[in-house]
């Protein structure tokens, strides 16, 4: 361990600022049996349909349970509150909710708990970030129109048929729809959410294994074990205190000093020594996360046959193996397709689909860029946000690789944007003039989730506005297919269209990483790279 005395002083200062508590180790911040974990303030209030980023999602995973839950080992969608979900045609689904479930305030969870929550989430008036998840349901075009005023208050495709039953009518066939229902946007909500919305936001009430005890923005959130939780996955600790850190290096040094129990994002600068620093208490496991370079197809320069050759050439100019080894210390794996290995072959992962286009080939890269007419605009600027992650390091490395391959030390430069919020605003306003950083963390473990939201015409996360009628038709056919294997094969055909057009350049699959103190045991990360908090034991 390097410099423990110096690190402890720095860590204690941070901890004192965060918690106004003594520097007495992680357990001192929450009491016996309570673990402390690094965290970041959520971007939005913790409404299930309004949380679409990882930090808020961590809390929702502890506070809510939905119809489905994703197995923390395999990622497979298994029934949680759903007793059964049946369909005769992959378009109309009948849902039966299990009896005996309650919210932590004692209110029963019923069919209406889901239907009211989904109608709220879909409504344009409520401006929820995850509203598009309800876009598959009939009536969404009236509840959340692309333009103009809302023309209906509820989704016509939702109907309560009994205390524990409701039906869902989709606007297209989607055989995989039940497997999406483990996503937080589909969580049920108690009446208090609607009758005292402001009070609920101050202290959200859910039906998961934890209850929120307190939250001070910019400092910490305290969650306590709910002893009345009726589910099969209760908390094995007394609670979790999430401490806000703006620098993952500081969180890491606090773990070394024993002032924090768990850091779930080991920074790249610490990877060289993490195994010895933490005496083996380090996790590096595959996750459903893919890093790509996306392109602005709304800029005509990037939407030509020549530009397609250039994109393929740029892909061949990137030495993925070297970058993932030297910068990320094998916490990333060079990507060979546009999904993730966590899906497995049965789930649609196609190892090697990218082929030679993802191999480092400087001569081939120069030839294709030349045949495509050169880099549009004459110089490649890769835009990224500079405030989080290790983006500057890898973007600079990608540009160095491209420059070396093309024999031009000015061919590519990084284009940092100060904050993630500004970066996303520029993307949303279609102000990108060249490639930009794009990361995708799966919402649910289906090949559909890696393809349709990103590449379908006008899809919710199709930030570059790529559009291909053949791809769209294959996705529609895959969604309508009732046989899972046949549906996966059609999605794989759609992915080949993405490949043939190099719609985005796949860079690497990202692993989840975490480090923890000797106070903890049974620490694991799920396929979404989030700690399985309820399984962690303290002491």
Kinemage of the C-alpha trace (Angstrom):
@kinemage 1
@onewidth
@group {chain A} dominant
@subgroup {mainchain}
@vectorlist {calphas} color= white
{ca unk a 1} P 0.000 0.000 0.000
{ca unk a 2} L 1.396 3.401 -1.017
{ca unk a 3} L 1.565 6.329 1.407
{ca unk a 4} L -1.188 5.284 3.832
{ca unk a 5} L -0.535 8.090 6.344
{ca unk a 6} L -0.663 10.882 3.788
{ca unk a 7} L -3.699 9.360 2.091
{ca unk a 8} L -5.566 9.027 5.390
{ca unk a 9} L -5.197 12.752 6.145
{ca unk a 10} L -6.556 13.727 2.734
{ca unk a 11} L -9.351 11.200 2.968
{ca unk a 12} L -10.377 12.350 6.411
{ca unk a 13} L -10.690 15.925 5.190
{ca unk a 14} L -12.986 14.817 2.405
{ca unk a 15} L -15.034 12.609 4.697
{ca unk a 16} L -15.398 15.386 7.245
{ca unk a 17} L -16.590 17.783 4.578
{ca unk a 18} L -19.101 15.261 3.335
{ca unk a 19} L -20.470 13.851 6.546
{ca unk a 20} L -19.357 16.140 9.409
{ca unk a 21} L -18.192 12.941 11.083
{ca unk a 22} L -14.934 11.695 12.609
{ca unk a 23} L -12.355 9.826 10.585
{ca unk a 24} L -13.126 6.452 12.093
{ca unk a 25} L -13.522 4.152 9.118
{ca unk a 26} L -16.376 3.424 6.745
{ca unk a 27} L -18.632 1.920 9.383
{ca unk a 28} L -18.559 5.152 11.393
{ca unk a 29} L -20.657 6.955 8.832
{ca unk a 30} L -23.713 4.739 9.043
{ca unk a 31} L -23.587 2.540 12.126
{ca unk a 32} L -23.092 -1.160 12.651
{ca unk a 33} L -23.805 -3.300 9.633
{ca unk a 34} L -24.019 -0.289 7.307
{ca unk a 35} L -21.651 0.034 4.344
{ca unk a 36} L -20.470 3.209 2.649
{ca unk a 37} L -20.111 3.498 -1.112
{ca unk a 38} L -18.991 6.185 -3.549
{ca unk a 39} L -21.743 7.923 -5.464
{ca unk a 40} L -22.637 10.960 -7.550
{ca unk a 41} L -25.689 13.186 -7.235
{ca unk a 42} L -28.448 12.089 -9.622
{ca unk a 43} L -29.090 14.401 -12.538
{ca unk a 44} L -32.860 14.364 -11.998
{ca unk a 45} L -35.336 13.733 -9.160
{ca unk a 46} L -35.609 10.050 -8.275
{ca unk a 47} L -38.844 9.372 -10.124
{ca unk a 48} L -38.581 5.988 -11.880
{ca unk a 49} L -39.579 7.461 -15.236
{ca unk a 50} L -37.258 10.431 -14.823
{ca unk a 51} L -33.985 8.696 -13.941
{ca unk a 52} L -31.909 7.638 -16.924
{ca unk a 53} L -28.366 7.782 -15.555
{ca unk a 54} L -26.323 5.370 -13.480
{ca unk a 55} L -26.149 7.220 -10.150
{ca unk a 56} L -29.887 7.636 -9.776
{ca unk a 57} L -30.384 4.139 -11.131
{ca unk a 58} L -28.321 2.695 -8.270
{ca unk a 59} L -30.849 4.085 -5.787
{ca unk a 60} L -33.898 2.956 -7.743
{ca unk a 61} L -32.455 -0.570 -7.883
{ca unk a 62} L -32.441 -0.610 -4.074
{ca unk a 63} L -35.763 1.126 -3.452
{ca unk a 64} L -37.990 -0.457 -6.137
{ca unk a 65} L -38.918 -3.844 -7.529
{ca unk a 66} L -40.873 -4.202 -10.766
{ca unk a 67} L -42.677 -6.924 -12.661
{ca unk a 68} L -39.328 -8.387 -13.715
{ca unk a 69} L -35.851 -8.367 -12.218
{ca unk a 70} L -32.567 -8.977 -13.996
{ca unk a 71} L -30.607 -11.830 -12.465
{ca unk a 72} L -27.432 -10.275 -10.967
{ca unk a 73} L -25.318 -13.130 -12.349
{ca unk a 74} L -26.780 -13.875 -15.789
{ca unk a 75} L -28.756 -10.722 -16.584
{ca unk a 76} L -31.751 -12.887 -17.504
{ca unk a 77} L -35.173 -11.322 -16.887
{ca unk a 78} L -37.031 -13.295 -14.209
{ca unk a 79} L -40.438 -12.679 -12.667
{ca unk a 80} L -40.459 -10.538 -9.534
{ca unk a 81} L -43.882 -8.943 -8.971
{ca unk a 82} L -45.255 -10.605 -12.101
{ca unk a 83} L -47.086 -13.820 -11.331
{ca unk a 84} L -47.446 -14.325 -15.062
{ca unk a 85} L -47.403 -12.365 -18.328
{ca unk a 86} L -49.206 -13.967 -21.245
{ca unk a 87} L -49.946 -13.014 -24.844
{ca unk a 88} L -51.744 -14.641 -27.773
{ca unk a 89} L -50.130 -12.499 -30.459
{ca unk a 90} L -47.022 -10.634 -29.087
{ca unk a 91} L -49.068 -7.446 -29.162
{ca unk a 92} L -51.643 -7.702 -26.364
{ca unk a 93} L -50.253 -8.820 -22.989
{ca unk a 94} L -52.168 -9.790 -19.857
{ca unk a 95} L -50.272 -9.146 -16.623
{ca unk a 96} L -51.086 -10.707 -13.252
{ca unk a 97} L -49.411 -9.099 -10.240
{ca unk a 98} L -48.396 -11.316 -7.315
{ca unk a 99} L -50.403 -11.034 -4.119
{ca unk a 100} L -48.777 -9.978 -0.850
{ca unk a 101} L -46.500 -7.180 -2.100
{ca unk a 102} L -46.633 -3.809 -0.347
{ca unk a 103} L -44.890 -0.465 -0.485
{ca unk a 104} L -42.795 0.433 2.532
{ca unk a 105} L -45.640 2.661 3.819
{ca unk a 106} L -47.912 -0.400 3.993
{ca unk a 107} L -49.966 0.277 0.852
{ca unk a 108} L -50.629 -2.855 -1.279
{ca unk a 109} L -49.046 -3.013 -4.725
{ca unk a 110} L -51.863 -3.523 -7.242
{ca unk a 111} L -52.410 -3.461 -10.974
{ca unk a 112} L -53.303 0.210 -10.688
{ca unk a 113} L -49.945 0.916 -9.008
{ca unk a 114} L -48.343 0.012 -12.346
{ca unk a 115} L -50.912 1.504 -14.725
{ca unk a 116} L -51.016 4.892 -12.959
{ca unk a 117} L -47.201 4.993 -12.836
{ca unk a 118} L -46.872 4.201 -16.540
{ca unk a 119} L -49.479 6.786 -17.528
{ca unk a 120} L -47.651 9.388 -15.455
{ca unk a 121} L -44.317 8.457 -17.017
{ca unk a 122} L -45.667 8.673 -20.562
{ca unk a 123} L -47.397 12.042 -20.180
{ca unk a 124} L -45.859 14.956 -22.041
{ca unk a 125} L -46.987 17.293 -19.258
{ca unk a 126} L -44.811 15.478 -16.731
{ca unk a 127} L -41.672 15.815 -18.871
{ca unk a 128} L -40.126 12.508 -17.795
{ca unk a 129} L -36.749 11.555 -19.280
{ca unk a 130} L -37.802 7.923 -19.756
{ca unk a 131} L -41.162 8.679 -21.361
{ca unk a 132} L -40.043 7.033 -24.600
{ca unk a 133} L -39.995 3.624 -22.903
{ca unk a 134} L -43.789 3.749 -23.075
{ca unk a 135} L -43.676 4.526 -26.786
{ca unk a 136} L -44.484 0.906 -27.641
{ca unk a 137} L -47.913 1.202 -25.972
{ca unk a 138} L -51.039 2.195 -27.912
{ca unk a 139} L -51.985 5.831 -27.460
{ca unk a 140} L -48.488 7.134 -26.828
{ca unk a 141} L -48.768 9.419 -29.863
{ca unk a 142} L -51.694 11.215 -28.155
{ca unk a 143} L -50.249 11.247 -24.632
{ca unk a 144} L -46.785 12.305 -25.792
{ca unk a 145} L -47.008 13.759 -29.334
{ca unk a 146} L -43.865 14.741 -31.210
{ca unk a 147} L -45.308 18.226 -31.621
{ca unk a 148} L -48.301 20.157 -30.385
{ca unk a 149} L -50.310 19.712 -27.232
{ca unk a 150} L -51.083 16.487 -25.397
{ca unk a 151} L -54.394 15.087 -26.696
{ca unk a 152} L -55.073 12.393 -24.075
{ca unk a 153} L -54.366 11.933 -20.388
{ca unk a 154} L -53.850 8.166 -20.387
{ca unk a 155} L -52.491 5.496 -22.703
{ca unk a 156} L -55.325 3.790 -24.543
{ca unk a 157} L -53.286 0.565 -24.531
{ca unk a 158} L -53.418 0.216 -20.736
{ca unk a 159} L -56.491 -1.158 -18.987
{ca unk a 160} L -56.972 -2.330 -15.396
{ca unk a 161} L -59.101 -5.488 -15.440
{ca unk a 162} L -58.932 -6.461 -11.764
{ca unk a 163} L -57.146 -5.676 -8.481
{ca unk a 164} L -54.097 -7.651 -9.638
{ca unk a 165} L -54.566 -7.790 -13.428
{ca unk a 166} L -54.128 -5.376 -16.309
{ca unk a 167} L -53.671 -5.557 -20.064
{ca unk a 168} L -51.110 -3.848 -22.286
{ca unk a 169} L -51.831 -3.299 -25.978
{ca unk a 170} L -48.777 -2.349 -28.053
{ca unk a 171} L -48.763 -0.374 -31.303
{ca unk a 172} L -46.603 -3.044 -32.933
{ca unk a 173} L -45.712 -6.633 -32.219
{ca unk a 174} L -42.826 -6.928 -29.777
{ca unk a 175} L -42.285 -10.453 -28.500
{ca unk a 176} L -39.479 -9.311 -26.197
{ca unk a 177} L -41.604 -6.681 -24.432
{ca unk a 178} L -41.947 -8.637 -21.137
{ca unk a 179} L -38.166 -8.775 -20.800
{ca unk a 180} L -37.977 -4.955 -20.815
{ca unk a 181} L -40.148 -4.710 -17.701
{ca unk a 182} L -37.270 -5.011 -15.247
{ca unk a 183} L -36.159 -1.499 -16.225
{ca unk a 184} L -36.771 1.119 -13.526
{ca unk a 185} L -39.119 3.226 -15.670
{ca unk a 186} L -41.725 0.464 -15.337
{ca unk a 187} L -41.684 0.421 -11.508
{ca unk a 188} L -44.987 0.745 -9.598
{ca unk a 189} L -45.796 3.872 -7.586
{ca unk a 190} L -47.840 4.364 -4.393
{ca unk a 191} L -50.743 6.812 -4.090
{ca unk a 192} L -48.514 9.194 -2.109
{ca unk a 193} L -46.556 9.860 -5.297
{ca unk a 194} L -49.673 11.475 -6.785
{ca unk a 195} L -51.344 12.963 -3.685
{ca unk a 196} L -48.211 14.503 -2.121
{ca unk a 197} L -45.739 14.643 -4.963
{ca unk a 198} L -43.435 17.197 -3.344
{ca unk a 199} L -43.292 15.175 -0.132
{ca unk a 200} L -42.627 11.970 -2.062
{ca unk a 201} L -39.727 13.588 -3.915
{ca unk a 202} L -38.159 14.630 -0.594
{ca unk a 203} L -38.296 11.016 0.618
{ca unk a 204} L -39.305 8.515 -2.094
{ca unk a 205} L -41.431 5.537 -1.031
{ca unk a 206} L -40.835 2.289 -2.888
{ca unk a 207} L -41.295 -1.445 -2.543
{ca unk a 208} L -37.675 -2.649 -2.603
{ca unk a 209} L -35.378 -4.028 0.106
{ca unk a 210} L -34.258 -0.541 1.252
{ca unk a 211} L -35.956 2.652 2.369
{ca unk a 212} L -34.448 6.132 1.972
{ca unk a 213} L -33.750 7.581 5.409
{ca unk a 214} L -32.173 10.896 4.389
{ca unk a 215} L -30.618 12.755 1.472
{ca unk a 216} L -28.497 15.886 1.454
{ca unk a 217} L -27.716 16.937 -2.103
{ca unk a 218} L -23.996 17.225 -2.728
{ca unk a 219} L -23.208 15.208 0.389
{ca unk a 220} L -24.851 11.844 1.036
{ca unk a 221} L -27.895 9.614 0.897
{ca unk a 222} L -28.638 7.118 3.653
{ca unk a 223} L -30.670 3.992 2.916
{ca unk a 224} L -31.827 1.601 5.622
{ca unk a 225} L -32.815 -2.042 5.341
{ca unk a 226} L -36.595 -2.490 5.184
{ca unk a 227} L -37.347 -5.356 7.527
{ca unk a 228} L -40.854 -5.775 6.122
{ca unk a 229} L -39.660 -6.383 2.560
{ca unk a 230} L -41.615 -9.395 1.175
{ca unk a 231} L -39.319 -10.288 -1.721
{ca unk a 232} L -36.907 -13.201 -2.155
{ca unk a 233} L -33.825 -10.935 -2.225
{ca unk a 234} L -33.725 -9.088 1.139
{ca unk a 235} L -30.807 -6.926 2.234
{ca unk a 236} L -28.010 -8.864 3.943
{ca unk a 237} L -26.706 -5.696 5.585
{ca unk a 238} L -28.351 -3.024 7.731
{ca unk a 239} L -28.093 -0.263 5.166
{ca unk a 240} L -26.049 1.661 2.613
{ca unk a 241} L -24.705 5.191 2.916
{ca unk a 242} L -23.909 6.686 -0.485
{ca unk a 243} L -21.262 9.408 -0.267
{ca unk a 244} L -20.998 11.992 -3.032
{ca unk a 245} L -17.591 12.196 -4.689
{ca unk a 246} L -16.701 14.430 -7.613
{ca unk a 247} L -13.330 12.730 -8.128
{ca unk a 248} L -13.008 8.947 -8.368
{ca unk a 249} L -9.323 9.201 -7.371
{ca unk a 250} L -10.370 10.705 -4.040
{ca unk a 251} L -12.886 7.917 -3.506
{ca unk a 252} L -10.211 5.346 -4.260
{ca unk a 253} L -7.753 6.821 -1.756
{ca unk a 254} L -10.515 6.920 0.861
{ca unk a 255} L -10.992 3.177 0.378
{ca unk a 256} L -7.250 2.665 0.895
{ca unk a 257} L -7.476 4.678 4.100
{ca unk a 258} L -10.510 2.767 5.372
{ca unk a 259} L -12.765 5.831 5.297
{ca unk a 260} L -14.944 4.419 2.525
{ca unk a 261} L -15.973 0.801 2.097
{ca unk a 262} L -16.610 0.570 -1.642
{ca unk a 263} L -15.615 2.435 -4.793
{ca unk a 264} L -17.407 1.170 -7.871
{ca unk a 265} L -15.419 3.052 -10.505
{ca unk a 266} L -11.699 2.464 -10.128
{ca unk a 267} L -10.016 5.332 -12.033
{ca unk a 268} L -7.666 4.512 -14.893
{ca unk a 269} L -4.740 6.170 -13.101
{ca unk a 270} L -5.019 3.641 -10.243
{ca unk a 271} L -5.364 0.453 -12.276
{ca unk a 272} L -1.626 -0.218 -12.349
{ca unk a 273} L -1.474 -0.897 -8.614
{ca unk a 274} L -5.056 -1.721 -7.634
{ca unk a 275} L -4.540 -5.438 -7.047
{ca unk a 276} L -1.671 -4.935 -4.601
{ca unk a 277} L -3.203 -1.795 -3.050
{ca unk a 278} L -6.361 -3.673 -2.110
{ca unk a 279} L -4.814 -7.087 -1.473
{ca unk a 280} L -7.042 -8.733 -4.078
{ca unk a 281} L -10.275 -6.970 -3.060
{ca unk a 282} L -10.767 -5.800 -6.630
{ca unk a 283} L -13.445 -6.723 -9.150
{ca unk a 284} L -13.016 -6.494 -12.915
{ca unk a 285} L -15.952 -8.126 -14.658
{ca unk a 286} L -17.681 -7.786 -18.057
{ca unk a 287} L -20.645 -5.411 -18.222
{ca unk a 288} L -23.228 -4.497 -20.825
{ca unk a 289} L -21.430 -1.297 -21.805
{ca unk a 290} L -20.083 -0.369 -25.240
{ca unk a 291} L -18.007 2.680 -26.197
{ca unk a 292} L -18.300 3.973 -29.763
{ca unk a 293} L -17.564 6.987 -31.913
{ca unk a 294} L -20.830 8.337 -33.317
{ca unk a 295} L -21.187 10.612 -36.337
{ca unk a 296} L -23.440 13.566 -37.249
{ca unk a 297} L -25.388 12.274 -40.234
{ca unk a 298} L -27.378 15.516 -40.256
{ca unk a 299} L -24.143 17.043 -41.628
{ca unk a 300} L -24.155 16.158 -45.357
{ca unk a 301} L -20.368 15.753 -45.350
{ca unk a 302} L -20.704 12.599 -43.245
{ca unk a 303} L -23.677 11.147 -45.108
{ca unk a 304} L -22.117 10.086 -48.411
{ca unk a 305} L -20.779 6.860 -49.902
{ca unk a 306} L -17.278 8.313 -49.667
{ca unk a 307} L -17.734 9.134 -45.997
{ca unk a 308} L -18.670 5.511 -45.348
{ca unk a 309} L -15.242 4.465 -46.638
{ca unk a 310} L -13.622 7.132 -44.505
{ca unk a 311} L -15.421 5.881 -41.379
{ca unk a 312} L -14.225 2.340 -42.078
{ca unk a 313} L -10.712 3.601 -42.661
{ca unk a 314} L -10.744 5.519 -39.390
{ca unk a 315} L -11.873 2.359 -37.597
{ca unk a 316} L -8.870 0.512 -39.032
{ca unk a 317} L -6.588 3.347 -37.885
{ca unk a 318} L -7.435 2.777 -34.196
{ca unk a 319} L -5.156 0.410 -32.304
{ca unk a 320} L -7.764 -0.882 -29.838
{ca unk a 321} L -5.546 -3.557 -28.349
{ca unk a 322} L -2.814 -1.091 -27.445
{ca unk a 323} L -5.195 1.498 -25.992
{ca unk a 324} L -7.130 -0.968 -23.847
{ca unk a 325} L -3.874 -2.427 -22.560
{ca unk a 326} L -1.874 0.732 -21.831
{ca unk a 327} L -4.611 3.109 -20.670
{ca unk a 328} L -7.307 0.819 -19.297
{ca unk a 329} L -5.166 -2.093 -18.077
{ca unk a 330} L -7.509 -4.679 -19.579
{ca unk a 331} L -10.634 -3.216 -17.952
{ca unk a 332} L -11.789 -2.728 -21.539
{ca unk a 333} L -11.853 -5.306 -24.339
{ca unk a 334} L -11.498 -4.336 -28.017
{ca unk a 335} L -14.960 -4.408 -29.564
{ca unk a 336} L -15.681 -6.700 -32.493
{ca unk a 337} L -19.408 -5.999 -32.824
{ca unk a 338} L -22.031 -3.395 -31.785
{ca unk a 339} L -23.567 -5.213 -28.784
{ca unk a 340} L -21.881 -6.790 -25.749
{ca unk a 341} L -20.435 -10.186 -24.818
{ca unk a 342} L -22.702 -10.287 -21.754
{ca unk a 343} L -25.586 -11.148 -24.096
{ca unk a 344} L -23.898 -14.417 -25.038
{ca unk a 345} L -24.256 -16.011 -28.441
{ca unk a 346} L -27.816 -17.118 -27.709
{ca unk a 347} L -28.704 -13.508 -26.915
{ca unk a 348} L -27.266 -12.169 -30.165
{ca unk a 349} L -23.611 -11.344 -29.495
{ca unk a 350} L -21.607 -11.886 -32.702
{ca unk a 351} L -17.936 -12.047 -31.836
{ca unk a 352} L -15.872 -10.885 -34.818
{ca unk a 353} L -18.799 -9.398 -36.761
{ca unk a 354} L -16.846 -6.212 -37.443
{ca unk a 355} L -14.135 -8.281 -39.129
{ca unk a 356} L -11.063 -6.613 -40.595
{ca unk a 357} L -12.684 -3.179 -40.222
{ca unk a 358} L -11.943 -3.383 -36.481
{ca unk a 359} L -8.367 -4.620 -36.960
{ca unk a 360} L -5.481 -2.173 -36.755
{ca unk a 361} L -4.288 -1.800 -40.353
{ca unk a 362} L -2.543 1.516 -41.081
{ca unk a 363} L -2.029 0.794 -44.792
{ca unk a 364} L -5.669 -0.204 -45.251
{ca unk a 365} L -6.779 2.837 -43.269
{ca unk a 366} L -4.808 5.229 -45.484
{ca unk a 367} L -6.175 3.594 -48.641
{ca unk a 368} L -9.829 3.797 -47.572
{ca unk a 369} L -9.590 7.377 -46.298
{ca unk a 370} L -7.954 8.374 -49.583
{ca unk a 371} L -10.568 6.505 -51.676
{ca unk a 372} L -13.343 8.169 -49.643
{ca unk a 373} L -12.095 11.629 -50.522
{ca unk a 374} L -10.256 12.348 -47.290
{ca unk a 375} L -11.530 13.378 -43.877
{ca unk a 376} L -14.622 15.602 -44.273
{ca unk a 377} L -13.643 19.151 -43.432
{ca unk a 378} L -9.954 18.246 -43.648
{ca unk a 379} L -9.449 17.532 -39.938
{ca unk a 380} L -11.032 15.104 -37.508
{ca unk a 381} L -12.225 16.603 -34.222
{ca unk a 382} L -13.473 14.077 -31.662
{ca unk a 383} L -15.797 15.806 -29.202
{ca unk a 384} L -16.082 14.564 -25.621
{ca unk a 385} L -16.974 15.832 -22.158
{ca unk a 386} L -13.923 16.550 -20.044
{ca unk a 387} L -15.469 16.493 -16.570
{ca unk a 388} L -15.908 12.758 -15.941
{ca unk a 389} L -14.161 9.476 -16.649
{ca unk a 390} L -10.834 9.121 -18.452
{ca unk a 391} L -12.116 10.510 -21.727
{ca unk a 392} L -9.220 12.875 -22.436
{ca unk a 393} L -6.681 10.059 -22.111
{ca unk a 394} L -8.388 7.683 -24.494
{ca unk a 395} L -9.486 10.338 -26.995
{ca unk a 396} L -5.903 11.604 -27.187
{ca unk a 397} L -4.726 8.000 -27.619
{ca unk a 398} L -7.269 7.379 -30.408
{ca unk a 399} L -6.156 10.544 -32.184
{ca unk a 400} L -2.487 9.608 -31.836
{ca unk a 401} L -3.258 6.212 -33.314
{ca unk a 402} L -5.161 7.749 -36.229
{ca unk a 403} L -2.430 10.309 -36.840
{ca unk a 404} L 0.263 7.636 -36.844
{ca unk a 405} L -1.733 5.393 -39.168
{ca unk a 406} L -2.499 8.189 -41.624
{ca unk a 407} L 1.009 9.670 -41.449
{ca unk a 408} L -0.327 13.102 -40.483
{ca unk a 409} L 0.183 14.393 -36.937
{ca unk a 410} L -2.590 16.973 -37.418
{ca unk a 411} L -5.251 14.696 -38.887
{ca unk a 412} L -7.071 14.198 -35.577
{ca unk a 413} L -7.447 16.229 -32.388
{ca unk a 414} L -9.602 15.972 -29.298
{ca unk a 415} L -12.323 18.570 -28.839
{ca unk a 416} L -13.169 18.760 -25.115
{ca unk a 417} L -16.425 20.220 -23.828
{ca unk a 418} L -16.317 21.361 -20.207
{ca unk a 419} L -19.298 19.532 -18.741
{ca unk a 420} L -21.408 16.511 -19.527
{ca unk a 421} L -24.526 18.705 -19.493
{ca unk a 422} L -23.096 21.070 -22.120
{ca unk a 423} L -21.847 18.114 -24.161
{ca unk a 424} L -25.322 16.548 -24.177
{ca unk a 425} L -26.928 19.894 -24.990
{ca unk a 426} L -24.697 20.319 -28.038
{ca unk a 427} L -25.553 16.799 -29.189
{ca unk a 428} L -29.273 17.406 -28.677
{ca unk a 429} L -29.057 20.638 -30.665
{ca unk a 430} L -27.288 18.814 -33.540
{ca unk a 431} L -24.177 20.962 -33.265
{ca unk a 432} L -21.615 18.200 -33.824
{ca unk a 433} L -19.429 18.667 -36.911
{ca unk a 434} L -17.477 15.439 -36.536
{ca unk a 435} L -17.338 12.247 -34.475
{ca unk a 436} L -18.264 12.375 -30.807
{ca unk a 437} L -17.988 10.098 -27.795
{ca unk a 438} L -20.948 7.765 -27.406
{ca unk a 439} L -21.297 5.226 -24.636
{ca unk a 440} L -24.192 2.831 -24.217
{ca unk a 441} L -25.039 0.994 -21.026
{ca unk a 442} L -27.809 -1.500 -21.659
{ca unk a 443} L -31.197 -0.807 -20.125
{ca unk a 444} L -32.129 -4.475 -20.354
{ca unk a 445} L -30.223 -7.504 -21.677
{ca unk a 446} L -31.693 -7.799 -25.187
{ca unk a 447} L -29.889 -7.341 -28.496
{ca unk a 448} L -32.801 -5.078 -29.413
{ca unk a 449} L -31.653 -2.584 -26.766
{ca unk a 450} L -28.204 -2.224 -28.365
{ca unk a 451} L -29.656 -1.596 -31.818
{ca unk a 452} L -33.118 -0.046 -31.988
{ca unk a 453} L -32.660 2.925 -29.589
{ca unk a 454} L -29.385 3.893 -31.304
{ca unk a 455} L -29.860 3.260 -35.019
{ca unk a 456} L -33.588 3.054 -35.813
{ca unk a 457} L -34.834 6.113 -37.704
{ca unk a 458} L -35.637 8.921 -35.220
{ca unk a 459} L -35.159 6.573 -32.244
{ca unk a 460} L -34.772 8.050 -28.772
{ca unk a 461} L -30.971 7.761 -28.566
{ca unk a 462} L -30.126 8.040 -32.262
{ca unk a 463} L -28.096 11.186 -31.620
{ca unk a 464} L -26.402 11.220 -35.013
{ca unk a 465} L -29.705 10.785 -36.927
{ca unk a 466} L -28.494 7.799 -38.919
{ca unk a 467} L -31.290 6.263 -40.995
{ca unk a 468} L -31.469 3.120 -43.108
{ca unk a 469} L -34.770 1.626 -44.381
{ca unk a 470} L -33.336 -1.901 -44.569
{ca unk a 471} L -32.248 -1.743 -40.936
{ca unk a 472} L -35.671 -0.435 -39.867
{ca unk a 473} L -37.509 -3.221 -41.717
{ca unk a 474} L -35.348 -5.926 -40.130
{ca unk a 475} L -35.931 -4.479 -36.655
{ca unk a 476} L -39.691 -4.394 -37.240
{ca unk a 477} L -39.633 -8.026 -38.364
{ca unk a 478} L -37.483 -9.043 -35.386
{ca unk a 479} L -39.852 -7.376 -32.926
{ca unk a 480} L -42.849 -9.121 -34.491
{ca unk a 481} L -41.239 -12.571 -34.355
{ca unk a 482} L -42.711 -14.742 -31.579
{ca unk a 483} L -39.868 -17.261 -31.604
{ca unk a 484} L -36.999 -15.823 -29.562
{ca unk a 485} L -34.229 -17.497 -31.574
{ca unk a 486} L -35.738 -16.311 -34.859
{ca unk a 487} L -36.080 -12.782 -33.448
{ca unk a 488} L -32.421 -12.759 -32.402
{ca unk a 489} L -31.344 -13.900 -35.887
{ca unk a 490} L -33.250 -11.016 -37.483
{ca unk a 491} L -31.661 -8.524 -35.093
{ca unk a 492} L -28.286 -9.983 -36.035
{ca unk a 493} L -29.105 -9.348 -39.690
{ca unk a 494} L -29.977 -5.761 -38.770
{ca unk a 495} L -26.627 -5.439 -37.001
{ca unk a 496} L -24.890 -6.457 -40.223
{ca unk a 497} L -26.486 -3.403 -41.876
{ca unk a 498} L -24.927 -1.264 -39.139
{ca unk a 499} L -21.598 -2.962 -39.864
{ca unk a 500} L -21.788 -2.582 -43.630
{ca unk a 501} L -22.380 1.148 -43.246
{ca unk a 502} L -20.058 1.628 -40.246
{ca unk a 503} L -22.916 3.613 -38.722
{ca unk a 504} L -20.744 4.044 -35.618
{ca unk a 505} L -17.188 2.929 -34.886
{ca unk a 506} L -17.144 0.338 -32.079
{ca unk a 507} L -14.187 0.904 -29.761
{ca unk a 508} L -14.311 -1.406 -26.737
{ca unk a 509} L -16.536 -3.245 -24.324
{ca unk a 510} L -16.291 -1.773 -20.866
{ca unk a 511} L -15.923 -3.865 -17.743
{ca unk a 512} L -17.360 -2.992 -14.372
{ca unk a 513} L -14.686 -2.355 -11.743
{ca unk a 514} L -14.809 -1.981 -7.984
{ca unk a 515} L -12.529 -1.999 -4.963
{ca unk a 516} L -13.523 -2.516 -1.347
{ca unk a 517} L -12.211 -2.798 2.206
{ca unk a 518} L -11.827 -5.876 4.375
{ca unk a 519} L -15.043 -4.933 6.222
{ca unk a 520} L -17.069 -6.225 3.258
{ca unk a 521} L -17.649 -9.647 1.779
{ca unk a 522} L -19.862 -11.068 -0.988
{ca unk a 523} L -19.219 -7.997 -3.166
{ca unk a 524} L -20.245 -8.455 -6.789
{ca unk a 525} L -21.238 -6.301 -9.746
{ca unk a 526} L -24.261 -7.101 -11.877
{ca unk a 527} L -24.135 -7.130 -15.718
{ca unk a 528} L -24.957 -3.403 -15.644
{ca unk a 529} L -21.714 -2.761 -13.642
{ca unk a 530} L -23.694 -1.765 -10.523
{ca unk a 531} L -22.874 -3.268 -7.100
{ca unk a 532} L -25.407 -5.826 -5.895
{ca unk a 533} L -25.827 -3.894 -2.656
{ca unk a 534} L -28.428 -6.148 -1.038
{ca unk a 535} L -26.047 -9.138 -1.142
{ca unk a 536} L -23.067 -7.397 0.492
{ca unk a 537} L -22.232 -8.450 4.040
{ca unk a 538} L -20.566 -6.102 6.520
{ca unk a 539} L -18.124 -7.193 9.213
